[in-house]
């Protein structure tokens, strides 16, 4: 389960410091591309033909903090090929994408049965 978002209006301020833009949900038709574009730097290649994406939203509310938030969610199921075992191990430990404090970005991996790789 991931929180596929992107930042808009990210720019440098008058003092030269980089300002973070607003985080917005990735459109439904671009959810598979969100994962694919991050895969290689995270130590794997996603098999585009095997990816099944289940889009949705998760509602979160910090206790006593007023109105909750609606966060974009997408569950990704499919096959990946490991390209950098060390980097993939780091990704499994640290997660992928934003909203990890809310349980997003955790990877669950298992070997494909019947392969020798």
Phi and psi in radians as a Rosetta constraint file:
Dihedral C 1 N 2 CA 2 C 2 CIRCULARHARMONIC -2.227 0.35
Dihedral N 2 CA 2 C 2 N 3 CIRCULARHARMONIC 2.903 0.35
Dihedral C 2 N 3 CA 3 C 3 CIRCULARHARMONIC -1.996 0.35
Dihedral N 3 CA 3 C 3 N 4 CIRCULARHARMONIC 1.405 0.35
Dihedral C 3 N 4 CA 4 C 4 CIRCULARHARMONIC -1.285 0.35
Dihedral N 4 CA 4 C 4 N 5 CIRCULARHARMONIC 1.885 0.35
Dihedral C 4 N 5 CA 5 C 5 CIRCULARHARMONIC -2.368 0.35
Dihedral N 5 CA 5 C 5 N 6 CIRCULARHARMONIC 2.979 0.35
Dihedral C 5 N 6 CA 6 C 6 CIRCULARHARMONIC -2.490 0.35
Dihedral N 6 CA 6 C 6 N 7 CIRCULARHARMONIC 2.789 0.35
Dihedral C 6 N 7 CA 7 C 7 CIRCULARHARMONIC -1.754 0.35
Dihedral N 7 CA 7 C 7 N 8 CIRCULARHARMONIC 2.442 0.35
Dihedral C 7 N 8 CA 8 C 8 CIRCULARHARMONIC -2.090 0.35
Dihedral N 8 CA 8 C 8 N 9 CIRCULARHARMONIC 2.721 0.35
Dihedral C 8 N 9 CA 9 C 9 CIRCULARHARMONIC 1.054 0.35
Dihedral N 9 CA 9 C 9 N 10 CIRCULARHARMONIC 0.624 0.35
Dihedral C 9 N 10 CA 10 C 10 CIRCULARHARMONIC -1.458 0.35
Dihedral N 10 CA 10 C 10 N 11 CIRCULARHARMONIC 2.152 0.35
Dihedral C 10 N 11 CA 11 C 11 CIRCULARHARMONIC -2.724 0.35
Dihedral N 11 CA 11 C 11 N 12 CIRCULARHARMONIC 2.997 0.35
Dihedral C 11 N 12 CA 12 C 12 CIRCULARHARMONIC -1.554 0.35
Dihedral N 12 CA 12 C 12 N 13 CIRCULARHARMONIC 2.428 0.35
Dihedral C 12 N 13 CA 13 C 13 CIRCULARHARMONIC -1.457 0.35
Dihedral N 13 CA 13 C 13 N 14 CIRCULARHARMONIC 3.095 0.35
Dihedral C 13 N 14 CA 14 C 14 CIRCULARHARMONIC -1.069 0.35
Dihedral N 14 CA 14 C 14 N 15 CIRCULARHARMONIC -0.441 0.35
Dihedral C 14 N 15 CA 15 C 15 CIRCULARHARMONIC -1.496 0.35
Dihedral N 15 CA 15 C 15 N 16 CIRCULARHARMONIC 0.024 0.35
Dihedral C 15 N 16 CA 16 C 16 CIRCULARHARMONIC 1.552 0.35
Dihedral N 16 CA 16 C 16 N 17 CIRCULARHARMONIC -0.134 0.35
Dihedral C 16 N 17 CA 17 C 17 CIRCULARHARMONIC -1.366 0.35
Dihedral N 17 CA 17 C 17 N 18 CIRCULARHARMONIC 2.458 0.35
Dihedral C 17 N 18 CA 18 C 18 CIRCULARHARMONIC -1.326 0.35
Dihedral N 18 CA 18 C 18 N 19 CIRCULARHARMONIC 2.252 0.35
Dihedral C 18 N 19 CA 19 C 19 CIRCULARHARMONIC -1.749 0.35
Dihedral N 19 CA 19 C 19 N 20 CIRCULARHARMONIC 2.365 0.35
Dihedral C 19 N 20 CA 20 C 20 CIRCULARHARMONIC -1.387 0.35
Dihedral N 20 CA 20 C 20 N 21 CIRCULARHARMONIC 2.353 0.35
Dihedral C 20 N 21 CA 21 C 21 CIRCULARHARMONIC -1.436 0.35
Dihedral N 21 CA 21 C 21 N 22 CIRCULARHARMONIC -3.137 0.35
Dihedral C 21 N 22 CA 22 C 22 CIRCULARHARMONIC -1.319 0.35
Dihedral N 22 CA 22 C 22 N 23 CIRCULARHARMONIC 2.409 0.35
Dihedral C 22 N 23 CA 23 C 23 CIRCULARHARMONIC -1.539 0.35
Dihedral N 23 CA 23 C 23 N 24 CIRCULARHARMONIC 2.188 0.35
Dihedral C 23 N 24 CA 24 C 24 CIRCULARHARMONIC -2.202 0.35
Dihedral N 24 CA 24 C 24 N 25 CIRCULARHARMONIC 2.654 0.35
Dihedral C 24 N 25 CA 25 C 25 CIRCULARHARMONIC -1.126 0.35
Dihedral N 25 CA 25 C 25 N 26 CIRCULARHARMONIC 2.552 0.35
Dihedral C 25 N 26 CA 26 C 26 CIRCULARHARMONIC -1.326 0.35
Dihedral N 26 CA 26 C 26 N 27 CIRCULARHARMONIC 2.349 0.35
Dihedral C 26 N 27 CA 27 C 27 CIRCULARHARMONIC -1.018 0.35
Dihedral N 27 CA 27 C 27 N 28 CIRCULARHARMONIC 2.613 0.35
Dihedral C 27 N 28 CA 28 C 28 CIRCULARHARMONIC -0.951 0.35
Dihedral N 28 CA 28 C 28 N 29 CIRCULARHARMONIC -0.650 0.35
Dihedral C 28 N 29 CA 29 C 29 CIRCULARHARMONIC -1.329 0.35
Dihedral N 29 CA 29 C 29 N 30 CIRCULARHARMONIC -0.045 0.35
Dihedral C 29 N 30 CA 30 C 30 CIRCULARHARMONIC -2.041 0.35
Dihedral N 30 CA 30 C 30 N 31 CIRCULARHARMONIC 0.167 0.35
Dihedral C 30 N 31 CA 31 C 31 CIRCULARHARMONIC -1.132 0.35
Dihedral N 31 CA 31 C 31 N 32 CIRCULARHARMONIC -0.697 0.35
Dihedral C 31 N 32 CA 32 C 32 CIRCULARHARMONIC -1.184 0.35
Dihedral N 32 CA 32 C 32 N 33 CIRCULARHARMONIC -0.637 0.35
Dihedral C 32 N 33 CA 33 C 33 CIRCULARHARMONIC -1.143 0.35
Dihedral N 33 CA 33 C 33 N 34 CIRCULARHARMONIC -0.541 0.35
Dihedral C 33 N 34 CA 34 C 34 CIRCULARHARMONIC -1.044 0.35
Dihedral N 34 CA 34 C 34 N 35 CIRCULARHARMONIC -0.813 0.35
Dihedral C 34 N 35 CA 35 C 35 CIRCULARHARMONIC -1.209 0.35
Dihedral N 35 CA 35 C 35 N 36 CIRCULARHARMONIC -0.807 0.35
Dihedral C 35 N 36 CA 36 C 36 CIRCULARHARMONIC -1.050 0.35
Dihedral N 36 CA 36 C 36 N 37 CIRCULARHARMONIC -0.688 0.35
Dihedral C 36 N 37 CA 37 C 37 CIRCULARHARMONIC -1.207 0.35
Dihedral N 37 CA 37 C 37 N 38 CIRCULARHARMONIC -0.382 0.35
Dihedral C 37 N 38 CA 38 C 38 CIRCULARHARMONIC -1.702 0.35
Dihedral N 38 CA 38 C 38 N 39 CIRCULARHARMONIC -0.276 0.35
Dihedral C 38 N 39 CA 39 C 39 CIRCULARHARMONIC -1.016 0.35
Dihedral N 39 CA 39 C 39 N 40 CIRCULARHARMONIC -0.919 0.35
Dihedral C 39 N 40 CA 40 C 40 CIRCULARHARMONIC -1.083 0.35
Dihedral N 40 CA 40 C 40 N 41 CIRCULARHARMONIC -0.726 0.35
Dihedral C 40 N 41 CA 41 C 41 CIRCULARHARMONIC -1.207 0.35
Dihedral N 41 CA 41 C 41 N 42 CIRCULARHARMONIC -0.274 0.35
Dihedral C 41 N 42 CA 42 C 42 CIRCULARHARMONIC -1.704 0.35
Dihedral N 42 CA 42 C 42 N 43 CIRCULARHARMONIC 0.030 0.35
Dihedral C 42 N 43 CA 43 C 43 CIRCULARHARMONIC 1.728 0.35
Dihedral N 43 CA 43 C 43 N 44 CIRCULARHARMONIC 0.272 0.35
Dihedral C 43 N 44 CA 44 C 44 CIRCULARHARMONIC -2.643 0.35
Dihedral N 44 CA 44 C 44 N 45 CIRCULARHARMONIC 2.916 0.35
Dihedral C 44 N 45 CA 45 C 45 CIRCULARHARMONIC -2.096 0.35
Dihedral N 45 CA 45 C 45 N 46 CIRCULARHARMONIC 2.247 0.35
Dihedral C 45 N 46 CA 46 C 46 CIRCULARHARMONIC -1.513 0.35
Dihedral N 46 CA 46 C 46 N 47 CIRCULARHARMONIC 2.297 0.35
Dihedral C 46 N 47 CA 47 C 47 CIRCULARHARMONIC -1.319 0.35
Dihedral N 47 CA 47 C 47 N 48 CIRCULARHARMONIC 1.778 0.35
Dihedral C 47 N 48 CA 48 C 48 CIRCULARHARMONIC -0.978 0.35
Dihedral N 48 CA 48 C 48 N 49 CIRCULARHARMONIC -0.602 0.35
Dihedral C 48 N 49 CA 49 C 49 CIRCULARHARMONIC -1.269 0.35
Dihedral N 49 CA 49 C 49 N 50 CIRCULARHARMONIC -0.338 0.35
Dihedral C 49 N 50 CA 50 C 50 CIRCULARHARMONIC -1.739 0.35
Dihedral N 50 CA 50 C 50 N 51 CIRCULARHARMONIC -0.139 0.35
Dihedral C 50 N 51 CA 51 C 51 CIRCULARHARMONIC -1.259 0.35
Dihedral N 51 CA 51 C 51 N 52 CIRCULARHARMONIC 2.229 0.35
Dihedral C 51 N 52 CA 52 C 52 CIRCULARHARMONIC -2.017 0.35
Dihedral N 52 CA 52 C 52 N 53 CIRCULARHARMONIC 2.174 0.35
Dihedral C 52 N 53 CA 53 C 53 CIRCULARHARMONIC -1.963 0.35
Dihedral N 53 CA 53 C 53 N 54 CIRCULARHARMONIC 2.236 0.35
Dihedral C 53 N 54 CA 54 C 54 CIRCULARHARMONIC -1.980 0.35
Dihedral N 54 CA 54 C 54 N 55 CIRCULARHARMONIC 1.690 0.35
Dihedral C 54 N 55 CA 55 C 55 CIRCULARHARMONIC -1.362 0.35
Dihedral N 55 CA 55 C 55 N 56 CIRCULARHARMONIC 2.737 0.35
Dihedral C 55 N 56 CA 56 C 56 CIRCULARHARMONIC -3.114 0.35
Dihedral N 56 CA 56 C 56 N 57 CIRCULARHARMONIC -2.831 0.35
Dihedral C 56 N 57 CA 57 C 57 CIRCULARHARMONIC -2.430 0.35
Dihedral N 57 CA 57 C 57 N 58 CIRCULARHARMONIC 2.614 0.35
Dihedral C 57 N 58 CA 58 C 58 CIRCULARHARMONIC -2.111 0.35
Dihedral N 58 CA 58 C 58 N 59 CIRCULARHARMONIC 2.365 0.35
Dihedral C 58 N 59 CA 59 C 59 CIRCULARHARMONIC -1.775 0.35
Dihedral N 59 CA 59 C 59 N 60 CIRCULARHARMONIC 2.207 0.35
Dihedral C 59 N 60 CA 60 C 60 CIRCULARHARMONIC -2.200 0.35
Dihedral N 60 CA 60 C 60 N 61 CIRCULARHARMONIC 2.631 0.35
Dihedral C 60 N 61 CA 61 C 61 CIRCULARHARMONIC -2.640 0.35
Dihedral N 61 CA 61 C 61 N 62 CIRCULARHARMONIC 2.053 0.35
Dihedral C 61 N 62 CA 62 C 62 CIRCULARHARMONIC -1.267 0.35
Dihedral N 62 CA 62 C 62 N 63 CIRCULARHARMONIC 2.335 0.35
Dihedral C 62 N 63 CA 63 C 63 CIRCULARHARMONIC -0.963 0.35
Dihedral N 63 CA 63 C 63 N 64 CIRCULARHARMONIC 2.189 0.35
Dihedral C 63 N 64 CA 64 C 64 CIRCULARHARMONIC 1.305 0.35
Dihedral N 64 CA 64 C 64 N 65 CIRCULARHARMONIC 0.236 0.35
Dihedral C 64 N 65 CA 65 C 65 CIRCULARHARMONIC -1.877 0.35
Dihedral N 65 CA 65 C 65 N 66 CIRCULARHARMONIC 0.432 0.35
Dihedral C 65 N 66 CA 66 C 66 CIRCULARHARMONIC 1.433 0.35
Dihedral N 66 CA 66 C 66 N 67 CIRCULARHARMONIC -2.571 0.35
Dihedral C 66 N 67 CA 67 C 67 CIRCULARHARMONIC -1.197 0.35
Dihedral N 67 CA 67 C 67 N 68 CIRCULARHARMONIC 2.464 0.35
Dihedral C 67 N 68 CA 68 C 68 CIRCULARHARMONIC -1.329 0.35
Dihedral N 68 CA 68 C 68 N 69 CIRCULARHARMONIC -3.131 0.35
Dihedral C 68 N 69 CA 69 C 69 CIRCULARHARMONIC -2.097 0.35
Dihedral N 69 CA 69 C 69 N 70 CIRCULARHARMONIC 2.667 0.35
Dihedral C 69 N 70 CA 70 C 70 CIRCULARHARMONIC -1.868 0.35
Dihedral N 70 CA 70 C 70 N 71 CIRCULARHARMONIC 2.044 0.35
Dihedral C 70 N 71 CA 71 C 71 CIRCULARHARMONIC -1.895 0.35
Dihedral N 71 CA 71 C 71 N 72 CIRCULARHARMONIC 2.380 0.35
Dihedral C 71 N 72 CA 72 C 72 CIRCULARHARMONIC -1.120 0.35
Dihedral N 72 CA 72 C 72 N 73 CIRCULARHARMONIC 2.357 0.35
Dihedral C 72 N 73 CA 73 C 73 CIRCULARHARMONIC -2.269 0.35
Dihedral N 73 CA 73 C 73 N 74 CIRCULARHARMONIC 2.706 0.35
Dihedral C 73 N 74 CA 74 C 74 CIRCULARHARMONIC -2.652 0.35
Dihedral N 74 CA 74 C 74 N 75 CIRCULARHARMONIC 2.219 0.35
Dihedral C 74 N 75 CA 75 C 75 CIRCULARHARMONIC -1.687 0.35
Dihedral N 75 CA 75 C 75 N 76 CIRCULARHARMONIC 2.207 0.35
Dihedral C 75 N 76 CA 76 C 76 CIRCULARHARMONIC -1.897 0.35
Dihedral N 76 CA 76 C 76 N 77 CIRCULARHARMONIC 2.205 0.35
Dihedral C 76 N 77 CA 77 C 77 CIRCULARHARMONIC -2.180 0.35
Dihedral N 77 CA 77 C 77 N 78 CIRCULARHARMONIC 2.430 0.35
Dihedral C 77 N 78 CA 78 C 78 CIRCULARHARMONIC 2.869 0.35
Dihedral N 78 CA 78 C 78 N 79 CIRCULARHARMONIC -2.943 0.35
Dihedral C 78 N 79 CA 79 C 79 CIRCULARHARMONIC -1.903 0.35
Dihedral N 79 CA 79 C 79 N 80 CIRCULARHARMONIC 2.427 0.35
Dihedral C 79 N 80 CA 80 C 80 CIRCULARHARMONIC -2.235 0.35
Dihedral N 80 CA 80 C 80 N 81 CIRCULARHARMONIC 2.757 0.35
Dihedral C 80 N 81 CA 81 C 81 CIRCULARHARMONIC -2.036 0.35
Dihedral N 81 CA 81 C 81 N 82 CIRCULARHARMONIC 2.227 0.35
Dihedral C 81 N 82 CA 82 C 82 CIRCULARHARMONIC -1.298 0.35
Dihedral N 82 CA 82 C 82 N 83 CIRCULARHARMONIC 2.193 0.35
Dihedral C 82 N 83 CA 83 C 83 CIRCULARHARMONIC -1.896 0.35
Dihedral N 83 CA 83 C 83 N 84 CIRCULARHARMONIC -0.449 0.35
Dihedral C 83 N 84 CA 84 C 84 CIRCULARHARMONIC -2.507 0.35
Dihedral N 84 CA 84 C 84 N 85 CIRCULARHARMONIC 1.631 0.35
Dihedral C 84 N 85 CA 85 C 85 CIRCULARHARMONIC -0.983 0.35
Dihedral N 85 CA 85 C 85 N 86 CIRCULARHARMONIC -0.694 0.35
Dihedral C 85 N 86 CA 86 C 86 CIRCULARHARMONIC -1.114 0.35
Dihedral N 86 CA 86 C 86 N 87 CIRCULARHARMONIC -0.804 0.35
Dihedral C 86 N 87 CA 87 C 87 CIRCULARHARMONIC -1.164 0.35
Dihedral N 87 CA 87 C 87 N 88 CIRCULARHARMONIC -0.688 0.35
Dihedral C 87 N 88 CA 88 C 88 CIRCULARHARMONIC -1.096 0.35
Dihedral N 88 CA 88 C 88 N 89 CIRCULARHARMONIC -0.705 0.35
Dihedral C 88 N 89 CA 89 C 89 CIRCULARHARMONIC -1.059 0.35
Dihedral N 89 CA 89 C 89 N 90 CIRCULARHARMONIC -0.735 0.35
Dihedral C 89 N 90 CA 90 C 90 CIRCULARHARMONIC -1.093 0.35
Dihedral N 90 CA 90 C 90 N 91 CIRCULARHARMONIC -0.683 0.35
Dihedral C 90 N 91 CA 91 C 91 CIRCULARHARMONIC -1.157 0.35
Dihedral N 91 CA 91 C 91 N 92 CIRCULARHARMONIC -0.700 0.35
Dihedral C 91 N 92 CA 92 C 92 CIRCULARHARMONIC -1.089 0.35
Dihedral N 92 CA 92 C 92 N 93 CIRCULARHARMONIC -0.683 0.35
Dihedral C 92 N 93 CA 93 C 93 CIRCULARHARMONIC -1.247 0.35
Dihedral N 93 CA 93 C 93 N 94 CIRCULARHARMONIC -0.784 0.35
Dihedral C 93 N 94 CA 94 C 94 CIRCULARHARMONIC -1.675 0.35
Dihedral N 94 CA 94 C 94 N 95 CIRCULARHARMONIC -0.284 0.35
Dihedral C 94 N 95 CA 95 C 95 CIRCULARHARMONIC 1.547 0.35
Dihedral N 95 CA 95 C 95 N 96 CIRCULARHARMONIC 3.113 0.35
Dihedral C 95 N 96 CA 96 C 96 CIRCULARHARMONIC -2.354 0.35
Dihedral N 96 CA 96 C 96 N 97 CIRCULARHARMONIC 2.324 0.35
Dihedral C 96 N 97 CA 97 C 97 CIRCULARHARMONIC 1.464 0.35
Dihedral N 97 CA 97 C 97 N 98 CIRCULARHARMONIC -3.131 0.35
Dihedral C 97 N 98 CA 98 C 98 CIRCULARHARMONIC -1.473 0.35
Dihedral N 98 CA 98 C 98 N 99 CIRCULARHARMONIC 3.115 0.35
Dihedral C 98 N 99 CA 99 C 99 CIRCULARHARMONIC 1.151 0.35
Dihedral N 99 CA 99 C 99 N 100 CIRCULARHARMONIC 0.522 0.35
Dihedral C 99 N 100 CA 100 C 100 CIRCULARHARMONIC -1.123 0.35
Dihedral N 100 CA 100 C 100 N 101 CIRCULARHARMONIC -0.476 0.35
Dihedral C 100 N 101 CA 101 C 101 CIRCULARHARMONIC -1.124 0.35
Dihedral N 101 CA 101 C 101 N 102 CIRCULARHARMONIC -0.345 0.35
Dihedral C 101 N 102 CA 102 C 102 CIRCULARHARMONIC -1.773 0.35
Dihedral N 102 CA 102 C 102 N 103 CIRCULARHARMONIC 0.194 0.35
Dihedral C 102 N 103 CA 103 C 103 CIRCULARHARMONIC 1.613 0.35
Dihedral N 103 CA 103 C 103 N 104 CIRCULARHARMONIC 0.150 0.35
Dihedral C 103 N 104 CA 104 C 104 CIRCULARHARMONIC -1.490 0.35
Dihedral N 104 CA 104 C 104 N 105 CIRCULARHARMONIC 2.780 0.35
Dihedral C 104 N 105 CA 105 C 105 CIRCULARHARMONIC 1.487 0.35
Dihedral N 105 CA 105 C 105 N 106 CIRCULARHARMONIC 0.056 0.35
Dihedral C 105 N 106 CA 106 C 106 CIRCULARHARMONIC -1.413 0.35
Dihedral N 106 CA 106 C 106 N 107 CIRCULARHARMONIC 2.351 0.35
Dihedral C 106 N 107 CA 107 C 107 CIRCULARHARMONIC -1.759 0.35
Dihedral N 107 CA 107 C 107 N 108 CIRCULARHARMONIC 2.423 0.35
Dihedral C 107 N 108 CA 108 C 108 CIRCULARHARMONIC -2.111 0.35
Dihedral N 108 CA 108 C 108 N 109 CIRCULARHARMONIC 2.015 0.35
Dihedral C 108 N 109 CA 109 C 109 CIRCULARHARMONIC -2.160 0.35
Dihedral N 109 CA 109 C 109 N 110 CIRCULARHARMONIC 2.646 0.35
Dihedral C 109 N 110 CA 110 C 110 CIRCULARHARMONIC -2.653 0.35
Dihedral N 110 CA 110 C 110 N 111 CIRCULARHARMONIC 2.607 0.35
Dihedral C 110 N 111 CA 111 C 111 CIRCULARHARMONIC -1.178 0.35
Dihedral N 111 CA 111 C 111 N 112 CIRCULARHARMONIC 2.626 0.35
Dihedral C 111 N 112 CA 112 C 112 CIRCULARHARMONIC -1.368 0.35
Dihedral N 112 CA 112 C 112 N 113 CIRCULARHARMONIC 2.219 0.35
Dihedral C 112 N 113 CA 113 C 113 CIRCULARHARMONIC -1.180 0.35
Dihedral N 113 CA 113 C 113 N 114 CIRCULARHARMONIC 2.476 0.35
Dihedral C 113 N 114 CA 114 C 114 CIRCULARHARMONIC 1.497 0.35
Dihedral N 114 CA 114 C 114 N 115 CIRCULARHARMONIC 0.188 0.35
Dihedral C 114 N 115 CA 115 C 115 CIRCULARHARMONIC -1.993 0.35
Dihedral N 115 CA 115 C 115 N 116 CIRCULARHARMONIC 2.716 0.35
Dihedral C 115 N 116 CA 116 C 116 CIRCULARHARMONIC -1.730 0.35
Dihedral N 116 CA 116 C 116 N 117 CIRCULARHARMONIC 0.036 0.35
